[in-house]
Amino acid sequence: MATPSRKTSTPSSLASKRAVLSDPSSEVPSKKKSSVPPAAPPPLLSSGPFVEGSIVRIAMENFLTYDVCEVSPGPHLNMIIGANGTGKSSIVCAICLGLAGKPAFMGRADKVGFFVKRGCSKGMVEIELFRTSGNLVITREIDVAKNQSFWFINKRSASQKIVEEQVAALNIQVGNLCQFLPQDKVGEFAKLSKIELLEATEKSIGPPEMHKYHCELKNFREKEKQLETSCKEKTEYLEKMIQRNERYKQDVDRFYERKRHLDLIEMLEAKRPWVEYENVRQEYEEVKLARDQAKEEVRKLKESQIPITERIEEMERQRHSLEARIKEKALAIKETSQKCKHKQDVIERKDKQIEELQQALTVKQNEEHDRQRRISNTRKMIEDLQNELKTTENCENLQPQIDAITNDLRRVQDEKALCESEIIDKRRERETLEKEKRSVDNHIVRFDNLMNQKEDKLRQRYRDTYDAVLWLRNNRDKFKQRVCEPIMLTINMKDNKNAKYIENHIPSNDLRAFVFESQEDMEVFLKEVRDNKKLRVNAVIAPKSSYADKAPSRSLNDLKQYGFFSYLRELFDAPDPVMSYLCCQYHIHEVPVGTERTREKIERVIHETRLKQIYTAEEKYVVKTSFYSNKVISSNTSLKVAQFLTVTVDLEQRRHLEEQLKEINRKLQAVESGLIALRETNKHLEHKDNELRQKKKELLERKTKKRQLEQKISSKLGSLKLMEQDTCNLEEEERKASTKIKEINVQKAKLVTELTNLIKNCTALHIQKVDLILQNTTVISEKNKLESDYMATSSQLRITEQHFIELDENRQRLLQKCKELMKRARQVCNLGAEQTVPQEYQTAFQDLPNTLDEIDALLTEERSRASCFTGLNPTVVEEYTKREEEIEQLTEELKIKKVELDKYRENISQVKERWLNPLKELVEKINEKFSYFFSSMQCAGEVDLHTENEEDYDKYGIRIRVKFRSSTQLHELTPHHQSGGERSVSTMLYLMALQELNRCPFRVVDEINQGMDPINERRVFEMVVNTACKENTSQYFFITPKLLQNLPYSEKMTVLFVYNGPHMLEPNRWNLKAFQRRRRRITFTQPSQ
């Protein structure tokens, strides 16, 4: 929310605004007007009493535009006056929010935190309401960060709900536009529908029970509609059900006939499981007897197998004993074999040691032979080197040759470095030229792009002219003299801003015309383009003698005093034929261009200069002299915006760039040729440098060869001496190896003897193991024979046991089947586990067949008979019976609903009488006041209770109809039909009509007079004063930024001035009582003076 900035000369952050109260007793009604705010006595001591719920005091802290402010209104009319932005509407916001109103109702913000002054974290509003039992003080503290409010009643914390209840108890409705009309909601009053206006009026001035009766009527009427609909639906439904049951009665009789057959089928199906059970039970007894006989035979066979089993077990124990002894022998054999293997491994290692000793002796023998060979070779090499050293020539005379080659090599390297430096310079020069070439190319491309823009505009507007330009560019060889493209392409503006002068001066037909120097060329062009290609183009011929450089009749310096800065010719460049044609045809060298200063002096310019055409900043003037009266006649037209010549292409600069590009290409070729020559020179110097280096290398090698030979001979002599010193005694080595081999052979003979003994022991153990295996085989054979006999007996036993198991399973199956059949039979008869078959079943079973075949035959017969009753649904009887019960129930419900409907109609009649009659009287009173107010303003207005259907209580509304002119009819007040001032007057007068009837403690109207004309504003103000200052009327707040002069005032009204400025006192320095005392003293002393 925008907050006006504070202007104060004091450093205090609290004092920015004060509401200053006027004193009614110190002013003369209708005459007293002063810029100094007079003081008023405290409101509680004023002449008029406060009504219950009136506002006694309003306090604000950090609220909207206020730091700290306290307002004490009077009991009757309170005029709050102040300039825009001083904080009048802030007081209205404080009243609304302080009395638990919603922030959105003011139309300013939807969050309460936005009403706290900018830069502050908390704000406070306090409202003191008059109450005979003791004033009610409501405090609302606002926290900006949390966007929350904290409520206090008489300085004690309370909830918002309690505050709303206290406010409602005093009949305060800040959400009712008939009671509380803030500035941003004035326009919405006229937008209220008739229904909404009736509701607001009931709440505002009607008795407390009136709106309640209205709501009850709407609820009763809604219930009445629901009951009428319900009764109608139930009656129709009841008739349909009765008709449906009549149609189904015959089907029900056939259903009961079918049921008798089904009952017999049910009894047969009930007996059949009992018959099945008895048959299976007899079969069970027979199987049980056979099963007991098989069980006895199995017992006898098992007793005969016991001796055979004991003998087999004895054979098994013998087998285990023999196998254990065999394992022991096998373990002993394994240990002996491992020892034999160990001895063999030791013998093999001894053989390997002998082999290693022989190999070591062989290696030493080979090394000695190799040493003797290397000594022989070294001596031969020394001899060859000494012979070569003797034949080597003296190398002392080679140094002068080496020095000469070194000097030649240095000279070649200097020439080579100089050549490479020149190559680098040439390369840099080439890169610079290439960079310049790219820059020039880019500039030319930009010029071409600009030219393309001009050509695109030509193509879009004059396609035939554009096609002719393309043809001309491809066929210039057909013309003898120069042919210029359309003038708009060849003209090049020096400043784009001046293009509008040229385009307004030269017609578009000539701007797109081709310019020829020869009549013959023009005829060739037009024949080809117009006749053959059917293109619509224009062509002109330049004058034979050039006008391009013709001087103007008046110097530009003489015209500068009038604001002229140039002639049209100097504003652009063009080829000589084009410029000559324009000077000859349109006198562009004689037409000056001026500025805004020229337009200001245009009368003087026309009469003093006698120029025929003049251009100012935005206009063109044409001056003519009357042939008859010799008077000067001038006409001016506004300049059109330039369309074609805004794109500037400097053709001279482009030609300069093309010449520059040619020069760069020529330099590039010269540089490239120089580079090729320098590379050849550098290649020749490189070859010469390599030859000199090779010669120098050969001479240096010859000079150092003798020294190298001497060093090699010395090195070989040293190697020979070392080899001769490294000698080996082969005989000693052979003797040591023979001694070691003999010792190993002795150890080997001992190991062979031990291995032989171990092999003998292993053979004896193998013989013992074979004997035990033969004994074990005999035991296993006897055991297998006994097991064969046992298996024969067991086979017979298994057959007998299998027969016993089959009989037992069959017995179990039959037993289970008996149980299932018994269970099914009991289920069919609906019997419990311990219940016996009822007597009625036993009696019925005696009359039925006793065998399954007879029962099945009778069942088939009865089912066939029952199937003859086709098309019957088992649910038909249930639905028939259910509908009979439902018909009875619906009949009873319909009686109850009709009684309830009659009761509601009686209630509606009673409530309607209590609501409608007082409402009509109230509307009639409002209409009297409203009509009176309008008639006093020489206008007409009426208020009536409007409804389309008397029974639709939610459609009742108050209709306001007004007319402000005698020639018109009464029209309903709407947001669209009347003007803003008329709506404001109608709203204000309606509120005034409510004033004397109002049961609310106060009313607030904010800046409603802003849209009124002075006459209506004066009339409305007089009515407000007369109505609001009567006895026993509620408190009235009227907010306005301005008032008309010489308005009537009443002694009972209170005027509250809101000031804002740099000289306001701080709150802690403001003493209202002292100010009032000083004001009274000044007032009392004035008559004596």
Salt bridges, closest charged atoms under 4 A:
ASP67 OD2 - ARG6 NH1 2.93
ASP67 OD1 - LYS117 NZ 2.62
GLU126 OE2 - ARG57 NH2 2.83
GLU126 OE1 - LYS155 NZ 2.72
GLU128 OE1 - ARG57 NE 2.91
ASP184 OD2 - ARG108 NE 3.86
GLU188 OE2 - LYS185 NZ 3.33
GLU199 OE2 - LYS203 NZ 3.28
GLU202 OE1 - HIS211 ND1 3.21
GLU202 OE2 - HIS214 ND1 3.03
GLU224 OE1 - ARG221 NH1 2.95
GLU224 OE2 - ARG905 NE 3.34
GLU228 OE2 - ARG905 NH2 2.91
GLU257 OE1 - ARG260 NH2 1.70
GLU257 OE2 - HIS261 NE2 3.94
ASP263 OD2 - LYS259 NZ 3.58
GLU269 OE2 - ARG863 NH2 2.62
GLU276 OE2 - ARG272 NH1 2.43
GLU276 OE1 - ARG824 NH2 2.36
GLU278 OE2 - ARG281 NH2 2.71
ASP292 OD1 - ARG291 NH1 3.18
GLU296 OE2 - ARG299 NH2 2.41
GLU303 OE2 - ARG299 NH1 2.79
GLU314 OE1 - ARG317 NH2 2.28
GLU316 OE2 - ARG319 NH2 2.19
GLU316 OE2 - HIS320 NE2 2.94
GLU316 OE1 - LYS783 NZ 3.13
GLU323 OE2 - ARG319 NH1 2.60
ASP345 OD2 - LYS341 NZ 3.56
ASP351 OD1 - LYS748 NZ 2.48
GLU368 OE2 - ARG371 NH2 2.68
ASP370 OD1 - ARG373 NH2 2.29
ASP370 OD2 - ARG374 NE 3.15
GLU388 OE2 - LYS705 NZ 3.75
GLU393 OE2 - ARG702 NH2 2.95
GLU415 OE2 - ARG411 NH1 3.45
ASP448 OD1 - ARG654 NH2 2.64
GLU455 OE2 - ARG473 NH2 2.44
ASP456 OD1 - ARG459 NH2 3.49
ASP464 OD2 - ARG536 NE 3.63
ASP467 OD1 - ARG463 NE 3.29
GLU485 OE2 - ARG473 NE 2.71
GLU485 OE2 - ARG476 NH2 3.54
GLU520 OE2 - LYS480 NZ 3.01
GLU570 OE2 - ARG569 NE 3.33
ASP573 OD1 - LYS494 NZ 3.92
GLU590 OE2 - HIS589 NE2 3.76
GLU596 OE2 - ARG599 NE 2.67
GLU608 OE1 - ARG604 NE 3.20
GLU618 OE2 - LYS500 NZ 3.09
GLU652 OE1 - ARG655 NH2 2.42
GLU658 OE2 - ARG654 NH1 2.15
GLU663 OE2 - ARG666 NH2 2.20
GLU672 OE1 - ARG430 NH1 3.31
GLU686 OE1 - LYS416 NZ 2.13
ASP689 OD2 - ARG693 NE 2.70
GLU691 OE2 - HIS687 NE2 2.79
GLU724 OE2 - ARG379 NH2 2.48
GLU732 OE2 - ARG735 NH2 2.32
GLU733 OE1 - LYS364 NZ 2.70
GLU754 OE1 - LYS343 NZ 2.58
GLU787 OE2 - LYS783 NZ 2.69
GLU801 OE2 - LYS302 NZ 3.54
ASP808 OD1 - ARG291 NE 2.93
ASP808 OD1 - ARG811 NH2 3.35
ASP856 OD1 - ARG272 NE 2.66
GLU861 OE2 - ARG865 NH2 2.93
GLU862 OE1 - HIS261 ND1 3.19
GLU862 OE2 - ARG865 NH1 3.57
GLU879 OE1 - ARG883 NH1 3.79
GLU893 OE1 - LYS234 NZ 3.29
GLU942 OE2 - ARG961 NH2 2.11
ASP944 OD2 - ARG959 NH2 2.71
GLU950 OE2 - LYS912 NZ 2.87
GLU951 OE2 - LYS912 NZ 3.94
ASP952 OD1 - LYS225 NZ 3.63
ASP954 OD2 - LYS955 NZ 3.68
GLU972 OE2 - LYS194 NZ 3.28
GLU982 OE2 - ARG965 NH1 3.10
GLU996 OE1 - LYS929 NZ 2.60
GLU996 OE2 - LYS1030 NZ 2.33
GLU1007 OE2 - LYS88 NZ 3.64
GLU1017 OE1 - LYS1042 NZ 2.82
GLU1031 OE2 - LYS1052 NZ 2.16
